[in-house]
């Protein structure tokens, strides 16, 4: 059985360009609606904190989140 070839991740500059093209062409239809909801319901600081926690969770799993601090149970 032949081994599968891995895709190399895009360099940051190419990734940013691809994201810009996708957004300009409207391929991601829910993105603008999601951004409007975030802006309407939360402050920019809350949104940044939520994105950071989401990235930590995706990269490190549930053990990487300080749940006590998150829910202010100190």
C-alpha positions as CSV (number, residue, x, y, z in Angstrom):
1,X,0.0,0.0,0.0
2,X,1.4,3.4,-1.0
3,X,1.9,5.9,1.8
4,X,-0.1,9.1,1.8
5,X,1.7,12.3,1.0
6,X,1.4,15.0,3.6
7,X,0.5,18.5,2.5
8,X,2.9,21.2,3.6
9,X,1.1,24.0,5.5
10,X,0.9,27.3,3.7
11,X,3.4,30.0,4.6
12,X,1.8,32.8,6.6
13,X,1.9,35.3,3.7
14,X,0.3,32.8,1.3
15,X,-2.3,31.9,3.9
16,X,-3.2,35.6,4.5
17,X,-3.5,36.1,0.7
18,X,-5.8,33.0,0.4
19,X,-8.0,34.2,3.3
20,X,-8.2,37.7,1.7
21,X,-9.3,36.2,-1.6
22,X,-11.9,34.0,0.1
23,X,-13.4,36.9,2.0
24,X,-13.4,39.2,-1.1
25,X,-15.2,36.5,-3.2
26,X,-17.8,35.8,-0.5
27,X,-17.1,32.1,-0.4
28,X,-17.5,32.2,3.4
29,X,-21.1,33.5,3.6
30,X,-21.5,33.3,7.4
31,X,-18.3,35.2,8.3
32,X,-19.7,38.7,8.0
33,X,-22.9,37.7,9.9
34,X,-20.7,36.1,12.6
35,X,-18.6,39.2,12.9
36,X,-21.7,41.4,13.2
37,X,-23.1,39.2,15.9
38,X,-19.7,39.3,17.8
39,X,-19.6,43.1,17.5
40,X,-23.2,43.6,18.6
41,X,-23.1,41.3,21.6
42,X,-19.6,41.5,23.0
43,X,-16.7,44.0,23.3
44,X,-13.6,43.6,21.2
45,X,-11.7,42.6,24.3
46,X,-14.1,39.8,25.0
47,X,-13.9,38.5,21.4
48,X,-10.1,38.5,21.5
49,X,-10.1,36.6,24.8
50,X,-12.6,34.1,23.4
51,X,-10.5,33.6,20.3
52,X,-7.3,33.1,22.4
53,X,-9.1,30.5,24.6
54,X,-10.5,28.7,21.6
55,X,-7.0,28.5,20.0
56,X,-5.5,27.2,23.3
57,X,-8.3,24.6,23.5
58,X,-7.7,23.4,19.9
59,X,-4.0,23.2,20.4
60,X,-3.7,21.9,23.9
61,X,-7.0,20.1,24.7
62,X,-9.3,20.6,27.7
63,X,-6.4,20.5,30.1
64,X,-4.9,23.7,28.7
65,X,-7.8,25.9,29.9
66,X,-7.8,27.4,33.4
67,X,-11.5,26.6,34.0
68,X,-11.6,28.2,37.5
69,X,-10.3,31.5,36.1
70,X,-12.6,31.2,33.2
71,X,-15.7,31.0,35.4
72,X,-14.4,33.4,38.1
73,X,-14.7,30.8,40.8
74,X,-11.6,31.9,42.8
